[in-house]
Every structure is written in structure tokens, then in C-alpha cells.
Amino acid sequence: MSPGDEQGYTDYGDTGQTRTRLPEGDPYGGAPRRGTRRSSSRSLVTVVGVVVLLIAAIAFANRGDDSSADGSTAKGSKPQTSSTAPSGTRPVETKSSGVPTGFARTAQGAQSAASNYAVALGSTSMFKKDSRHTLLELLYTSEAAARLQGPMDQAYSAEFLAKMGLDTAGNPPNGSTFVSRVVPAGTTVQQYTDNSAKVAVWYVGLIGMAGDTSTDPVTSSWKTWTFDLQWSDGDWKIASDTQKDGPAPVPGDDKAATSAEISKATEEYGGFTYAR
């Protein structure tokens, strides 16, 4: 599904929606590629209705065994320059629980909110009960948070955490680093009014366990996360969200990093505050 540590995020820069910075990424122990149990893991996510990096996480754990405003484009129309160009506007000056908040009541503000919310919901904080509840209450409308808390707690069960190599509190073994990150590559506004917005975030997700004894190395996947946002209590809040695979670029010929290199990069490289 979906997970991340951006929930611990350091101050990110103030640039546009296409901004990315990734840690470079030994398939430790010669672990196999994604296996045949991927579909079953996705079904779990569908059943509970939790659309967070858990989609990617569960697949990972089970492997081997119309016109719109401010830069949005009509269906079928050619993308405009503003679809990807950074605005140069700083998104926010404040944070709550380490997550940027207080976005502008504009289409650009909605895009910035969606990008940063994807980062938070794709972090390792989602694998720990207390921080997960904090993020739900902070980022979702009160109705959505109340609806999702139970299903999410069930999805992040002790059994699921064990499949990810984590203990019941969501912690990795000593000497290992659990990686779960979402790195937005771009956003688009599909619908916008002063009170609601539908924003799609195209991103690359990183998830896995880096460690000498890990059999599940950190891998990447490309997805699109679509948020239905509502203006509530002076900020954009998530009313509902969905994910789908891709679009994924053709893999390059980069040499896979060792577990030690991935662990070091995860510790040294923080995230950004993503802006439209």
C-alpha cells in the first residue's frame, strides 16, 4: 500500500511540483524480484479501503512466496508549460507534527498540500500506531479520519508488520534500516473550486529493509495518488484518496546500491517541502 519517514521530515526547499531527490539505490542476499503473491496483497488494501503506501508495502512484503484552473488541462489536450513549471512561491511557513500545513486556498496551494500529504502518508510513521493516528487526524477531514482509523489499524496488523520485517511497534531489527518514502515527480489539478480540489500526484515510492540479514531489499515503484481535498479549518484536508500503478519509466542501468549505502543515504538525506 503505502507508508514513510517524511513523517519526520526535515525542512524541504521551496520549489516546484516536479522537484525530486532520491537516495541512490545489494539486492541484499540475492533476494528475488517481486513474486506471484502481489495480487493477494493488493486485495487486502482494497478490502480495508486504505490507500496509503501500504499498497506498495504489502506487494513488497508478499513477493517471492474537464478544463480546470491553474495549470490543469482538459482530457486529451496537450499539457501546458505551467503543468510542470515551478511557481517559485513558497508553499507554507509552518509545520504540524513535522508535516507542512497551512496551504493557500488556491489551486497551487492544493497541489502543494497533496504533494506534502503524499510524502507524509508514504513514510515510516504510518507503520507506528501513535504517529499514524496523528497523521490521520492532521491530514484528513474529521469524517474521513474516523472512517479510516479502524481499517488502517487492521491493515497495519502485527502479522503485516512481521512480513515487513518490523516488530509489533513498527521498529526494524537492530542493525537494519526500514525505508519507506514517497518522492513526488509532479502534480496536476483535475478539478478545483474554492472549497474543493481533486489533485493527482505522480510519484516514485521506495520501500524495503536495508540490512546485512535482509532478504527484502529496498525497491522502487511508480504510482499516481489522487486526492479529493476539502477546505476545512483553514487548510486543505483529504476527504478521500485513491492510487493506481504508473506511469513508470523504462528502468535504467543503474547499479544497485549495497544495504550499507542505502542505510547511509536514508539517514543522511532528508526530504523537501514540495511546492507547485
Backbone as CSV, one residue per row, in Angstrom:
resi,resn,N_x,N_y,N_z,CA_x,CA_y,CA_z,C_x,C_y,C_z
1,MET,0.834,-1.182,0.000,0.000,0.000,0.000,0.860,1.219,0.000
2,SER,0.928,1.810,1.089,1.737,2.960,1.096,2.187,3.389,2.459
3,PRO,3.333,3.948,2.782,3.995,4.200,4.028,4.906,5.412,4.139
4,GLY,6.132,6.083,5.203,7.272,6.953,5.076,7.763,7.728,6.255
5,ASP,8.923,8.142,6.211,9.599,8.838,7.271,9.543,10.308,7.055
6,GLU,9.041,10.623,5.964,8.898,12.027,5.747,8.150,12.469,6.934
7,GLN,7.597,11.590,7.556,6.980,11.907,8.795,8.086,12.042,9.772
8,GLY,8.969,12.705,9.431,9.982,13.028,10.338,10.715,14.134,9.656
9,TYR,10.118,14.555,8.632,10.735,15.383,7.621,11.540,16.563,8.118
10,THR,12.640,16.735,7.437,13.414,17.931,7.670,12.857,19.004,6.764
11,ASP,13.291,20.197,6.962,12.747,21.280,6.158,13.143,21.079,4.728
12,TYR,12.197,21.052,3.876,12.493,20.879,2.465,12.567,22.259,1.825
13,GLY,13.016,22.298,0.597,13.181,23.589,-0.074,11.891,24.163,-0.552
14,ASP,11.934,25.223,-1.298,10.693,25.824,-1.771,10.740,25.908,-3.278
15,THR,10.440,24.810,-3.912,10.450,24.821,-5.368,9.178,24.254,-5.914
16,GLY,9.223,23.762,-7.143,8.003,23.369,-7.788,7.680,21.917,-7.646
17,GLN,6.564,21.583,-8.302,5.996,20.287,-8.127,6.825,19.158,-8.697
18,THR,7.720,19.427,-9.612,8.460,18.343,-10.223,9.756,18.040,-9.507
19,ARG,10.012,18.666,-8.374,11.249,18.526,-7.674,11.397,17.161,-7.037
20,THR,12.497,16.439,-7.264,12.746,15.178,-6.599,14.193,15.089,-6.156
21,ARG,14.431,14.311,-5.099,15.788,13.968,-4.704,15.738,12.595,-4.082
22,LEU,16.420,11.610,-4.702,16.354,10.237,-4.237,17.688,9.756,-3.704
23,PRO,17.685,8.915,-2.667,18.903,8.227,-2.329,19.169,7.206,-3.418
24,GLU,20.463,6.985,-3.787,20.738,6.069,-4.856,20.480,4.642,-4.395
25,GLY,20.007,4.021,-5.276,19.539,2.809,-4.843,20.094,1.564,-5.459
26,ASP,22.468,-4.060,-2.143,22.735,-5.219,-2.887,21.470,-5.898,-2.654
27,PRO,20.776,-5.868,-3.877,19.607,-6.639,-3.526,20.121,-7.637,-2.524
28,TYR,20.078,-7.315,-1.289,20.757,-7.993,-0.221,20.423,-9.470,-0.215
29,GLY,21.492,-10.241,-0.293,21.304,-11.684,-0.225,20.691,-12.254,-1.478
30,GLY,20.712,-11.490,-2.564,20.174,-12.001,-3.815,18.698,-12.260,-3.743
31,ALA,17.975,-11.404,-3.061,16.526,-11.601,-2.903,15.852,-11.589,-4.253
32,PRO,14.808,-12.385,-4.452,14.101,-12.436,-5.729,13.325,-11.179,-5.993
33,ARG,12.982,-10.977,-7.245,12.150,-9.850,-7.632,10.748,-10.047,-7.126
34,ARG,9.874,-9.069,-7.375,8.502,-9.191,-6.933,7.917,-10.495,-7.441
35,GLY,7.200,-11.191,-6.548,6.726,-12.508,-6.902,5.270,-12.566,-7.242
36,THR,4.728,-13.770,-7.129,3.382,-14.016,-7.618,2.309,-13.656,-6.624
37,ARG,2.669,-13.332,-5.376,1.622,-13.039,-4.392,1.245,-11.580,-4.364
38,ARG,1.664,-10.835,-5.342,1.392,-9.411,-5.360,-0.091,-9.096,-5.374
39,SER,-0.859,-9.866,-6.156,-2.287,-9.571,-6.278,-3.014,-9.762,-4.964
40,SER,-2.612,-10.788,-4.201,-3.297,-11.021,-2.932,-3.070,-9.883,-1.970
41,SER,-1.853,-9.313,-1.990,-1.579,-8.200,-1.091,-2.383,-6.983,-1.474
42,ARG,-2.540,-6.777,-2.769,-3.334,-5.617,-3.183,-4.785,-5.775,-2.769
43,SER,-5.264,-7.019,-2.788,-6.656,-7.229,-2.411,-6.889,-6.851,-0.964
44,LEU,-5.889,-7.059,-0.122,-6.018,-6.665,1.288,-6.254,-5.178,1.400
45,VAL,-5.484,-4.437,0.617,-5.624,-2.985,0.655,-7.004,-2.573,0.181
46,THR,-7.499,-3.256,-0.862,-8.810,-2.925,-1.392,-9.895,-3.186,-0.363
47,VAL,-9.762,-4.311,0.331,-10.768,-4.689,1.317,-10.869,-3.646,2.412
48,VAL,-9.782,-3.215,2.939,-9.827,-2.252,4.032,-9.996,-0.829,3.557
49,GLY,-9.830,-0.603,2.281,-10.036,0.732,1.741,-8.974,1.716,2.160
50,VAL,-7.800,1.228,2.520,-6.731,2.108,2.956,-5.820,2.358,1.785
51,VAL,-5.799,3.596,1.306,-4.971,3.893,0.150,-3.766,4.695,0.581
52,VAL,-2.772,3.994,1.108,-1.524,4.611,1.506,-0.432,3.718,0.993
53,LEU,0.793,4.038,1.176,1.874,3.259,0.570,1.755,1.793,0.907
54,LEU,0.874,1.430,1.800,0.664,0.021,2.111,0.434,-0.775,0.837
55,ILE,-0.106,-0.135,-0.218,-0.327,-0.836,-1.477,0.998,-1.400,-1.958
56,ALA,1.996,-0.555,-1.984,3.319,-0.996,-2.406,3.936,-1.882,-1.349
57,ALA,3.691,-1.563,-0.085,4.314,-2.302,1.001,3.844,-3.744,1.055
58,ILE,2.537,-3.946,0.933,2.009,-5.302,1.008,2.517,-6.131,-0.163
59,ALA,2.535,-5.522,-1.350,3.063,-6.234,-2.511,4.518,-6.597,-2.258
60,PHE,5.233,-5.676,-1.680,6.655,-5.893,-1.376,6.816,-7.032,-0.380
61,ALA,6.002,-7.006,0.683,6.137,-7.996,1.738,5.819,-9.402,1.254
62,ASN,4.883,-9.518,0.310,4.426,-10.827,-0.144,5.185,-11.366,-1.331
63,ARG,6.106,-10.587,-1.881,6.773,-11.043,-3.092,7.619,-12.263,-2.793
64,GLY,7.934,-13.020,-3.842,8.767,-14.192,-3.712,8.021,-15.325,-3.066
65,ASP,7.202,-15.400,-2.504,6.369,-16.534,-1.964,5.045,-16.279,-2.674
66,ASP,-11.879,17.420,-17.540,-12.509,18.578,-17.959,-11.590,19.758,-17.813
67,SER,-11.790,21.119,-18.336,-10.810,22.175,-18.062,-10.805,22.424,-16.581
68,SER,-9.647,22.692,-16.056,-9.546,23.045,-14.657,-8.597,24.200,-14.515
69,ALA,-8.646,24.834,-13.352,-7.908,26.077,-13.176,-6.457,25.834,-12.823
70,ASP,-5.658,26.895,-13.004,-4.280,26.961,-12.548,-3.426,25.771,-12.968
71,GLY,-3.290,25.594,-14.266,-2.347,24.626,-14.757,-2.930,23.269,-15.061
72,SER,-4.177,23.005,-14.733,-4.754,21.726,-15.080,-5.165,21.777,-16.538
73,THR,-5.273,20.609,-17.164,-5.584,20.568,-18.580,-6.788,19.694,-18.840
74,ALA,-7.520,19.979,-19.883,-8.683,19.186,-20.256,-8.216,17.829,-20.765
75,LYS,-9.054,16.828,-20.639,-8.722,15.484,-21.072,-8.394,15.477,-22.552
76,GLY,-7.253,14.890,-22.855,-6.878,14.792,-24.253,-6.144,15.998,-24.780
77,SER,-6.090,17.073,-24.030,-5.417,18.272,-24.503,-3.930,18.179,-24.229
78,LYS,-3.151,18.939,-24.946,-1.705,18.929,-24.778,-1.331,19.655,-23.489
79,PRO,-0.479,19.031,-22.652,-0.075,19.689,-21.401,0.563,21.043,-21.675
80,GLN,0.278,21.997,-20.813,0.867,23.312,-20.947,2.106,23.416,-20.085
81,THR,2.927,24.411,-20.373,4.166,24.587,-19.629,3.909,24.686,-18.140
82,SER,2.826,25.346,-17.762,2.518,25.545,-16.346,2.183,24.245,-15.634
83,SER,1.980,23.165,-16.399,1.676,21.891,-15.771,2.847,21.365,-14.964
84,THR,4.054,21.720,-15.385,5.228,21.184,-14.708,6.176,22.240,-14.167
85,ALA,6.025,23.474,-14.613,6.964,24.505,-14.187,6.710,24.932,-12.745
86,PRO,7.764,25.109,-11.941,7.586,25.583,-10.577,7.113,27.019,-10.561
87,SER,6.306,27.373,-9.587,5.768,28.729,-9.493,6.742,29.676,-8.809
88,GLY,7.638,29.124,-7.997,8.558,29.970,-7.251,7.948,30.516,-5.978
89,THR,6.705,30.134,-5.703,6.020,30.596,-4.493,6.265,29.633,-3.342
90,ARG,6.733,30.142,-2.217,6.954,29.280,-1.052,5.603,28.772,-0.572
91,PRO,5.456,27.444,-0.383,4.142,26.888,-0.074,3.611,27.249,1.304
92,VAL,4.437,27.059,2.338,3.992,27.311,3.700,5.174,27.733,4.565
93,GLU,4.853,28.304,5.717,5.886,28.682,6.684,5.783,27.862,7.961
94,THR,4.776,27.010,8.050,4.519,26.293,9.303,4.482,24.783,9.098
95,LYS,4.656,24.072,10.197,4.558,22.618,10.201,3.787,22.171,11.431
96,SER,3.118,21.033,11.306,2.437,20.400,12.431,2.875,18.944,12.444
97,SER,3.407,18.489,13.567,3.911,17.121,13.681,4.907,16.801,12.571
98,GLY,5.693,17.801,12.193,6.707,17.590,11.171,6.212,17.661,9.750
99,VAL,4.919,17.906,9.558,4.334,17.948,8.218,3.952,19.377,7.857
100,PRO,4.330,19.856,6.666,3.926,21.206,6.251,2.409,21.345,6.275
101,THR,1.915,22.450,6.812,0.482,22.718,6.873,0.243,24.199,6.630
102,GLY,-1.029,24.561,6.499,-1.383,25.954,6.292,-1.213,26.404,4.858
103,PHE,-1.691,25.608,3.915,-1.532,25.909,2.497,-2.545,26.943,2.007
104,ALA,-2.178,27.606,0.927,-3.033,28.653,0.376,-4.319,28.076,-0.199
105,ARG,-5.362,28.880,-0.134,-6.664,28.462,-0.682,-6.696,28.774,-2.171
106,THR,-5.797,28.121,-2.907,-5.666,28.283,-4.348,-5.388,26.918,-4.962
107,ALA,-5.432,26.847,-6.289,-5.115,25.586,-6.960,-3.668,25.192,-6.696
108,GLN,-2.777,26.164,-6.685,-1.385,25.865,-6.387,-1.232,25.371,-4.951
109,GLY,-1.965,25.994,-4.042,-1.915,25.557,-2.651,-2.407,24.128,-2.495
110,ALA,-3.437,23.768,-3.260,-3.964,22.407,-3.201,-2.938,21.405,-3.720
111,GLN,-2.219,21.776,-4.777,-1.184,20.894,-5.312,-0.042,20.704,-4.311
112,SER,0.361,21.795,-3.682,1.420,21.704,-2.682,0.970,20.833,-1.512
113,ALA,-0.274,21.006,-1.093,-0.801,20.200,0.010,-0.810,18.723,-0.356
114,ALA,-1.321,18.392,-1.533,-1.395,16.989,-1.952,-0.009,16.352,-2.005
115,SER,0.977,17.089,-2.531,2.336,16.547,-2.618,2.899,16.241,-1.244
116,ASN,2.773,17.191,-0.337,3.322,17.004,1.006,2.547,15.974,1.813
117,TYR,1.256,15.868,1.587,0.476,14.848,2.276,0.858,13.452,1.783
118,ALA,1.141,13.315,0.486,1.579,12.026,-0.050,2.892,11.601,0.597
119,VAL,3.790,12.569,0.756,5.074,12.283,1.395,4.861,11.784,2.827
120,ALA,4.004,12.460,3.565,3.754,12.086,4.956,3.103,10.708,5.059
121,LEU,2.112,10.463,4.220,1.387,9.196,4.281,2.200,8.040,3.707
122,GLY,3.276,8.354,3.004,4.142,7.315,2.463,5.362,7.078,3.311
123,SER,5.377,7.588,4.530,6.566,7.491,5.370,6.481,6.349,6.373
124,THR,7.585,6.123,7.075,7.627,5.060,8.079,6.721,5.355,9.267
125,SER,6.326,6.601,9.430,5.437,6.954,10.547,4.102,6.227,10.454
126,MET,3.705,5.831,9.247,2.439,5.121,9.082,2.490,3.717,9.661
127,PHE,3.671,3.214,9.939,3.811,1.861,10.464,3.801,1.826,11.991
128,LYS,3.662,2.997,12.607,3.594,3.087,14.070,2.246,3.679,14.458
129,LYS,1.562,3.027,15.358,0.171,3.370,15.665,-0.030,4.821,16.065
130,ASP,0.732,5.309,17.019,0.527,6.666,17.512,0.749,7.711,16.427
131,SER,1.851,7.593,15.687,2.126,8.579,14.635,1.141,8.436,13.485
132,ARG,0.661,7.229,13.230,-0.341,7.034,12.177,-1.644,7.746,12.543
133,HIS,-2.076,7.600,13.787,-3.290,8.275,14.222,-3.132,9.793,14.147
134,THR,-1.945,10.273,14.505,-1.679,11.719,14.434,-1.809,12.224,13.006
135,LEU,-1.264,11.482,12.060,-1.333,11.891,10.657,-2.766,11.852,10.130
136,LEU,-3.504,10.857,10.510,-4.902,10.775,10.079,-5.689,11.994,10.556
137,GLU,-5.528,12.324,11.816,-6.265,13.455,12.376,-5.801,14.782,11.797
138,LEU,-4.540,14.861,11.430,-3.978,16.101,10.905,-4.320,16.332,9.434
139,LEU,-4.269,15.277,8.627,-4.356,15.437,7.175,-5.741,15.177,6.589
140,TYR,-6.557,14.393,7.270,-7.878,14.050,6.743,-8.975,14.887,7.407
141,THR,-10.112,14.963,6.749,-11.267,15.577,7.386,-11.640,14.708,8.585
142,SER,-12.349,15.281,9.525,-12.704,14.518,10.724,-13.513,13.275,10.370
143,GLU,-14.409,13.403,9.382,-15.227,12.262,8.975,-14.370,11.161,8.370
144,ALA,-13.438,11.547,7.485,-12.579,10.554,6.838,-11.647,9.888,7.841
145,ALA,-11.104,10.673,8.771,-10.198,10.116,9.771,-10.907,9.081,10.633
146,ALA,-12.123,9.398,11.046,-12.891,8.465,11.869,-13.209,7.183,11.096
147,ARG,-13.462,7.334,9.806,-13.799,6.189,8.966,-12.594,5.287,8.708
148,LEU,-11.416,5.871,8.594,-10.232,5.123,8.189,-9.403,4.554,9.333
149,GLN,-9.531,5.108,10.529,-8.639,4.696,11.607,-8.724,3.198,11.899
150,GLY,-9.925,2.667,12.033,-10.085,1.241,12.317,-9.526,0.357,11.214
151,PRO,-9.943,0.584,9.957,-9.407,-0.235,8.863,-7.890,-0.140,8.740
152,MET,-7.331,1.053,8.973,-5.877,1.190,8.879,-5.182,0.405,9.983
153,ASP,-5.718,0.456,11.194,-5.126,-0.300,12.290,-5.158,-1.795,11.983
154,GLN,-6.225,-2.248,11.347,-6.318,-3.653,10.964,-5.314,-3.990,9.867
155,ALA,-5.143,-3.064,8.928,-4.206,-3.298,7.826,-2.770,-3.368,8.328
156,TYR,-2.419,-2.465,9.256,-1.075,-2.469,9.826,-1.046,-3.409,11.032
157,SER,-1.442,-4.623,10.816,-1.519,-5.610,11.890,-0.126,-6.130,12.236
158,ALA,-0.040,-6.858,13.362,1.236,-7.443,13.762,1.741,-8.405,12.693
159,GLU,0.831,-9.115,12.067,1.212,-10.055,11.010,1.803,-9.311,9.814
160,PHE,1.148,-8.221,9.426,1.653,-7.440,8.297,3.014,-6.833,8.622
161,LEU,3.147,-6.265,9.813,4.416,-5.667,10.215,5.530,-6.714,10.207
162,ALA,5.208,-7.936,10.647,6.203,-9.007,10.658,6.655,-9.344,9.239
163,LYS,5.723,-9.300,8.297,6.086,-9.555,6.903,7.046,-8.495,6.381
164,MET,6.925,-7.295,6.907,7.810,-6.216,6.508,9.134,-6.258,7.266
165,GLY,9.258,-7.207,8.205,10.485,-7.317,8.981,10.493,-6.437,10.216
166,LEU,9.325,-5.911,10.615,9.209,-4.997,11.749,8.610,-5.702,12.958
167,ASP,8.880,-5.169,14.153,8.248,-5.741,15.335,6.845,-5.152,15.485
168,THR,6.154,-5.516,16.555,4.769,-5.086,16.698,4.617,-3.577,16.880
169,ALA,5.705,-2.901,17.240,5.665,-1.447,17.393,6.087,-0.729,16.120
170,GLY,6.427,-1.495,15.075,6.820,-0.887,13.816,8.298,-0.571,13.710
171,ASN,9.117,-1.179,14.570,10.551,-0.917,14.560,11.311,-2.027,13.833
172,PRO,12.388,-1.675,13.119,13.195,-2.682,12.417,14.155,-3.370,13.377
173,PRO,14.743,-4.487,12.980,15.718,-5.176,13.833,16.961,-4.312,14.028
174,ASN,17.698,-4.558,15.101,18.943,-3.833,15.330,19.889,-4.066,14.155
175,GLY,20.492,-2.987,13.680,21.427,-3.093,12.580,20.788,-2.986,11.213
176,SER,19.464,-2.856,11.153,18.755,-2.725,9.873,18.042,-1.384,9.809
177,THR,17.781,-0.931,8.605,17.065,0.330,8.387,15.848,0.075,7.513
178,PHE,14.677,0.385,8.034,13.461,0.242,7.239,13.239,1.527,6.456
179,VAL,13.044,1.382,5.156,12.884,2.539,4.275,11.471,2.554,3.707
180,SER,10.818,3.692,3.807,9.503,3.890,3.212,9.364,5.365,2.885
181,ARG,9.421,5.707,1.616,9.355,7.101,1.202,8.536,7.266,-0.067
182,VAL,7.921,8.426,-0.181,7.243,8.855,-1.396,7.953,10.108,-1.881
183,VAL,8.322,10.119,-3.150,9.014,11.270,-3.731,8.204,11.757,-4.931
184,PRO,7.431,12.840,-4.773,6.617,13.351,-5.883,7.456,13.771,-7.078
185,ALA,6.971,13.433,-8.266,7.609,13.854,-9.513,6.814,14.956,-10.189
186,GLY,5.536,15.077,-9.846,4.702,16.112,-10.452,3.272,16.019,-9.968
187,THR,2.499,17.072,-10.199,1.088,17.100,-9.804,0.246,17.717,-10.911
188,THR,-1.039,17.456,-10.861,-1.964,18.114,-11.775,-3.305,18.301,-11.082
189,VAL,-3.952,19.422,-11.346,-5.273,19.690,-10.790,-6.325,19.185,-11.772
190,GLN,-7.141,18.254,-11.329,-8.188,17.710,-12.185,-9.504,18.466,-12.022
191,GLN,-9.741,18.985,-10.829,-10.921,19.814,-10.557,-10.553,20.812,-9.473
192,TYR,-11.170,21.995,-9.527,-10.885,22.963,-8.471,-12.028,23.946,-8.280
193,THR,-12.385,24.167,-7.017,-13.244,25.268,-6.606,-12.629,25.826,-5.331
194,ASP,-13.199,26.895,-4.802,-12.663,27.469,-3.571,-12.798,26.531,-2.377
195,ASN,-13.708,25.569,-2.466,-13.960,24.681,-1.330,-13.495,23.241,-1.533
196,SER,-13.123,22.895,-2.748,-12.709,21.520,-3.001,-11.729,21.467,-4.167
197,ALA,-10.961,20.409,-4.187,-9.994,20.224,-5.269,-9.698,18.742,-5.430
198,LYS,-9.450,18.362,-6.662,-9.038,16.991,-6.959,-7.657,17.074,-7.585
199,VAL,-6.656,16.551,-6.897,-5.263,16.691,-7.328,-4.616,15.323,-7.433
200,ALA,-3.954,15.071,-8.558,-3.230,13.820,-8.761,-1.735,14.070,-8.579
201,VAL,-1.092,13.187,-7.837,0.345,13.281,-7.587,1.030,12.056,-8.199
202,TRP,1.931,12.301,-9.128,2.725,11.230,-9.731,3.999,11.091,-8.910
203,TYR,4.302,9.890,-8.458,5.438,9.761,-7.549,6.172,8.437,-7.717
204,VAL,7.388,8.406,-7.185,8.146,7.158,-7.065,8.199,6.815,-5.586
205,GLY,7.905,5.567,-5.266,7.920,5.121,-3.883,9.109,4.201,-3.633
206,LEU,9.709,4.345,-2.460,10.810,3.480,-2.041,10.367,2.714,-0.813
207,ILE,10.590,1.399,-0.804,10.202,0.624,0.361,11.029,-0.641,0.448
208,GLY,11.395,-1.016,1.676,12.156,-2.235,1.892,13.012,-2.131,3.137
209,MET,13.751,-3.191,3.411,14.608,-3.256,4.588,16.065,-3.314,4.144
210,ALA,16.844,-2.361,4.616,18.274,-2.345,4.325,19.023,-2.905,5.520
211,GLY,19.751,-3.994,5.308,20.491,-4.623,6.393,21.195,-5.863,5.895
212,ASP,22.237,-6.259,6.576,23.029,-7.413,6.142,22.220,-8.700,6.097
213,THR,21.224,-8.817,6.948,20.443,-10.052,7.000,19.112,-9.936,6.256
214,SER,18.857,-8.803,5.623,17.589,-8.594,4.938,17.475,-9.420,3.668
215,THR,16.319,-10.016,3.473,16.027,-10.733,2.230,15.058,-9.938,1.367
216,ASP,14.672,-8.752,1.817,13.742,-7.893,1.093,14.377,-6.523,0.891
217,PRO,15.210,-6.370,-0.125,15.915,-5.109,-0.333,14.979,-3.965,-0.686
218,VAL,15.468,-2.770,-0.547,14.687,-1.585,-0.885,14.488,-1.527,-2.392
219,THR,13.244,-1.415,-2.814,12.917,-1.332,-4.232,12.076,-0.085,-4.497
220,SER,11.902,0.237,-5.750,11.132,1.419,-6.134,9.933,1.036,-6.992
221,SER,8.904,1.872,-6.966,7.724,1.672,-7.805,7.130,3.032,-8.136
222,TRP,6.526,3.140,-9.296,5.910,4.389,-9.741,4.399,4.274,-9.651
223,LYS,3.760,5.285,-9.074,2.307,5.281,-8.918,1.744,6.689,-9.058
224,THR,0.441,6.769,-9.162,-0.271,8.050,-9.168,-1.284,8.024,-8.037
225,TRP,-1.197,9.025,-7.177,-2.055,9.121,-5.990,-2.984,10.314,-6.190
226,THR,-4.272,10.069,-6.201,-5.250,11.130,-6.436,-5.994,11.451,-5.139
227,PHE,-5.980,12.739,-4.784,-6.602,13.201,-3.540,-7.823,14.065,-3.829
228,ASP,-8.916,13.765,-3.164,-10.076,14.651,-3.147,-9.947,15.488,-1.881
229,LEU,-9.671,16.776,-2.066,-9.414,17.665,-0.933,-10.609,18.570,-0.658
230,GLN,-10.789,18.922,0.609,-11.811,19.877,1.022,-11.144,20.970,1.845
231,TRP,-11.640,22.199,1.697,-11.129,23.295,2.508,-11.845,23.244,3.857
232,SER,-11.082,23.023,4.936,-11.682,22.836,6.251,-10.744,23.352,7.320
233,ASP,-11.269,24.136,8.245,-10.474,24.665,9.362,-9.217,25.388,8.888
234,GLY,-9.359,26.148,7.813,-8.258,26.969,7.342,-7.156,26.242,6.605
235,ASP,-7.419,25.038,6.104,-6.399,24.302,5.366,-7.068,23.253,4.476
236,TRP,-6.292,22.695,3.566,-6.790,21.610,2.740,-6.731,20.315,3.526
237,LYS,-7.818,19.548,3.488,-7.895,18.266,4.167,-8.310,17.193,3.161
238,ILE,-7.891,15.964,3.395,-8.217,14.860,2.492,-9.579,14.281,2.850
239,ALA,-10.482,14.289,1.887,-11.789,13.666,2.087,-11.756,12.208,1.645
240,SER,-11.000,11.924,0.586,-10.819,10.561,0.097,-9.606,10.544,-0.823
241,ASP,-9.085,9.361,-1.094,-7.920,9.242,-1.956,-7.863,7.865,-2.591
242,THR,-7.261,7.789,-3.759,-7.115,6.529,-4.475,-5.729,6.481,-5.107
243,GLN,-5.277,5.265,-5.424,-3.992,5.100,-6.089,-4.108,4.143,-7.266
244,LYS,-3.209,4.317,-8.215,-3.092,3.378,-9.322,-1.622,3.280,-9.715
245,ASP,-1.269,2.196,-10.395,0.105,1.999,-10.820,0.476,2.934,-11.961
246,GLY,1.774,3.324,-11.978,2.339,4.072,-13.096,1.889,5.518,-13.170
247,PRO,2.296,6.174,-14.279,3.118,5.629,-15.363,4.567,5.460,-14.926
248,ALA,5.160,4.322,-15.303,6.527,4.014,-14.898,7.474,4.153,-16.081
249,PRO,8.584,4.853,-15.913,9.570,4.968,-16.983,10.323,3.655,-17.172
250,VAL,11.017,3.528,-18.288,11.830,2.340,-18.536,12.984,2.328,-17.534
251,PRO,13.197,1.218,-16.831,14.285,1.167,-15.846,15.636,1.439,-16.496
252,GLY,16.487,2.128,-15.778,17.813,2.406,-16.292,18.781,1.282,-15.975
253,ASP,20.051,1.524,-16.237,21.079,0.516,-15.995,21.887,0.821,-14.739
254,ASP,21.281,1.542,-13.799,21.994,1.889,-12.581,22.350,0.636,-11.778
255,LYS,23.539,0.632,-11.224,23.975,-0.470,-10.376,23.308,-0.341,-9.017
256,ALA,22.720,-1.438,-8.546,22.039,-1.409,-7.248,23.041,-1.147,-6.134
257,ALA,22.635,-0.311,-5.190,23.489,0.012,-4.052,23.495,-1.135,-3.053
258,THR,24.489,-1.143,-2.207,24.540,-2.141,-1.141,23.607,-1.714,-0.010
259,SER,23.327,-2.632,0.893,22.450,-2.302,2.021,23.050,-1.191,2.869
260,ALA,24.372,-1.223,3.044,25.024,-0.184,3.844,24.875,1.182,3.195
261,GLU,24.982,1.237,1.863,24.845,2.501,1.147,23.429,3.038,1.253
262,ILE,22.443,2.149,1.165,21.049,2.574,1.280,20.770,3.082,2.690
263,SER,21.252,2.378,3.697,21.048,2.810,5.082,21.675,4.177,5.308
264,LYS,22.881,4.367,4.810,23.587,5.633,4.984,22.840,6.771,4.291
265,ALA,22.365,6.505,3.071,21.639,7.532,2.331,20.342,7.901,3.035
266,THR,19.648,6.896,3.564,18.391,7.150,4.264,18.602,8.042,5.477
267,GLU,19.708,7.829,6.182,19.994,8.619,7.372,20.482,10.027,7.032
268,GLU,21.211,10.152,5.921,21.831,11.432,5.585,20.937,12.374,4.780
269,TYR,20.050,11.808,3.956,19.260,12.650,3.063,17.841,12.827,3.589
270,GLY,17.505,14.057,3.908,16.152,14.358,4.371,15.245,14.626,3.188
271,GLY,14.045,15.075,3.467,13.083,15.354,2.406,12.958,16.832,2.120
272,PHE,11.952,17.176,1.338,11.678,18.555,0.956,10.275,18.978,1.400
273,THR,10.061,20.270,1.395,8.699,20.767,1.394,8.369,20.963,-0.081
274,TYR,7.390,20.231,-0.576,7.087,20.271,-2.004,6.119,21.401,-2.323
275,ALA,6.443,22.155,-3.353,5.624,23.294,-3.745,5.273,23.179,-5.217
276,ARG,4.146,23.786,-5.591,3.743,23.837,-7.003,4.567,24.882,-7.721
